């Protein structure tokens, strides 16, 4: 029996003592009160601040995204306008180049016509001078030849001029017939 009494007095290590249970419940109550009174409101406050920051960040992000979309649309509109203006400038430059080319061509043609006209005028003047020189030379030669053939002097100026003019007229009519 001594063995049975010793077993009854010995405490079971798996089961806590009733005083430990009461002390644990009081400590748990105090801890729960402190957590509920001080820690939970602070966590709630931090949670609300964090939620507000996140919501504000989302709103800011949405606003920034809307602004970026508006800026992109504005950029695309400006880009299209710049392309249109560049095409207009390119067309204007092409038209201006064609106009300048036409003006230069007209100036070159006018200069060529002027040069040709000057050349023709010089040619006509030289032709007239040569004809005059040839007539004079032909007249002298004709008078000298006629003097030898006729045997009389054709020194008289009026006679000589009339004879030369008649001879040249005969040559012109003979040249025109051939």
C-alpha positions in Angstrom: 0.0 0.0 0.0 2.7 2.3 0.4 3.1 2.0 -3.3 -0.4 3.2 -3.9 -0.1 6.2 -1.6 3.0 7.4 -3.2 1.3 7.3 -6.5 -1.6 9.4 -5.3 0.7 12.1 -3.9 2.7 12.4 -7.0 1.5 14.9 -9.5 0.6 14.1 -13.1 3.0 16.2 -15.3 0.5 16.3 -18.1 -2.3 18.0 -16.2 -1.7 21.5 -14.8 -2.5 22.4 -11.2 -5.7 24.4 -10.6 -3.7 27.4 -9.2 -1.6 27.4 -12.4 -4.8 27.4 -14.5 -6.2 30.4 -12.5 -3.0 32.3 -12.7 -2.7 31.6 -16.5 -6.3 32.8 -17.0 -5.6 36.0 -15.1 -2.4 36.7 -17.0 -4.1 35.9 -20.3 -7.0 38.3 -19.4 -4.5 41.1 -18.5 -2.6 40.5 -21.8 -5.8 40.5 -23.7 -6.9 43.7 -22.1 -3.6 45.4 -22.8 -3.7 44.2 -26.4 -7.3 45.3 -26.9 -6.8 48.7 -25.2 -3.4 49.8 -26.7 -2.2 47.5 -29.4 -5.3 46.9 -31.4 -6.3 50.6 -31.8 -2.7 51.4 -32.9 -2.9 48.5 -35.5 -6.3 49.8 -36.6 -4.9 53.3 -37.0 -1.9 52.1 -39.0 -4.1 49.9 -41.1 -6.4 52.8 -41.9 -3.4 55.1 -42.7 -1.9 52.4 -45.0 -5.3 51.9 -46.7 -5.7 55.6 -47.3 -2.1 55.8 -48.7 -2.8 52.9 -51.0 -6.1 54.4 -52.1 -4.5 57.8 -52.6 -1.7 56.1 -54.5 -4.2 54.4 -56.7 -6.0 57.6 -57.3 -2.7 59.4 -58.1 -1.7 56.6 -60.4 -5.1 56.7 -62.2 -4.8 60.5 -62.5 -1.2 60.2 -63.8 -2.3 57.6 -66.2 -5.1 59.8 -67.5 -2.7 62.7 -67.8 -0.2 60.5 -69.6 -3.0 59.4 -72.0 -4.0 63.0 -72.6 -0.3 63.9 -73.2 0.0 61.0 -75.6 -3.0 62.1 -77.6 -1.8 65.7 -77.6 1.6 64.5 -78.8 0.0 62.4 -81.5 -2.0 65.4 -82.7 1.1 67.6 -82.7 3.0 64.9 -84.6 0.2 64.6 -87.2 0.2 68.4 -87.5 3.9 68.5 -87.9 3.8 65.8 -90.6 1.1 67.8 -92.4 3.1 70.9 -92.2 6.3 69.1 -93.3 4.4 67.8 -96.4 3.1 71.3 -97.1 6.6 72.8 -96.8 8.0 70.0 -99.0 5.3 70.7 -101.6 5.9 74.5 -101.4 9.6 73.9 -101.8 9.0 71.6 -104.8 6.8 74.3 -106.4 9.4 77.0 -105.7 12.1 74.9 -107.2 10.0 74.3 -110.3 9.3 78.1 -110.6 13.0 78.9 -110.2 13.9 76.3 -112.7 11.4 77.7 -115.2 12.6 81.3 -114.5 16.2 80.2 -115.1 15.3 78.3 -118.3 13.4 81.4 -119.5 16.4 83.6 -118.7 18.7 81.2 -120.4 16.5 81.1 -123.5 16.2 84.9 -123.6 20.0 85.2 -123.2 20.5 82.6 -126.0 18.0 84.5 -128.2 19.9 87.7 -127.5 23.2 86.2 -128.3 21.8 84.7 -131.5 20.3 88.1 -132.4 23.5 89.9 -131.7 25.4 87.3 -133.8 22.9 87.7 -136.7 23.2 91.5 -136.4 27.0 91.3 -136.5 26.8 88.8 -139.4 24.4 91.1 -141.3 26.7 94.1 -140.6 29.8 92.2 -141.7 27.9 91.0 -144.8 26.8 94.5 -145.7 30.4 95.7 -145.2 31.8 92.9 -147.3 29.2 93.6 -150.0 30.1 97.3 -149.9 33.8 96.5 -150.1 33.2 94.0 -152.9 31.1 96.5 -154.9 33.8 99.1 -154.5 36.5 96.7 -155.5 34.4 95.3 -158.3 33.6 98.8 -159.5 37.2 99.8 -159.6 38.2 96.6 -161.3 35.3 97.0 -163.8 36.2 100.6 -164.6 39.8 99.7 -165.1 38.9 96.7 -167.2 36.4 98.7 -169.2 38.9 101.4 -169.7 41.3 98.9 -171.2 38.6 97.4 -173.4 37.0 100.6 -174.6 40.2 102.4 -174.8 39.0 105.6 -173.3 39.3 106.9 -169.9 36.4 106.5 -167.5 37.9 108.8 -165.0 34.9 111.0 -164.8 33.3 110.2 -161.5 29.7 110.5 -162.6 30.2 108.3 -165.6 32.2 105.8 -163.7 29.5 105.6 -160.9 26.7 105.1 -163.4 28.7 102.5 -165.3 29.5 100.6 -162.1 25.9 100.8 -160.8 24.6 99.5 -164.2 27.1 96.7 -164.2 26.2 95.6 -160.6 22.5 95.8 -161.4 23.2 93.5 -164.4 25.1 91.1 -162.1 22.3 91.1 -159.6 19.7 90.3 -162.2 21.9 87.6 -163.7 22.5 86.1 -160.3 18.8 86.2 -159.4 17.9 84.3 -162.6 20.4 81.5 -161.9 
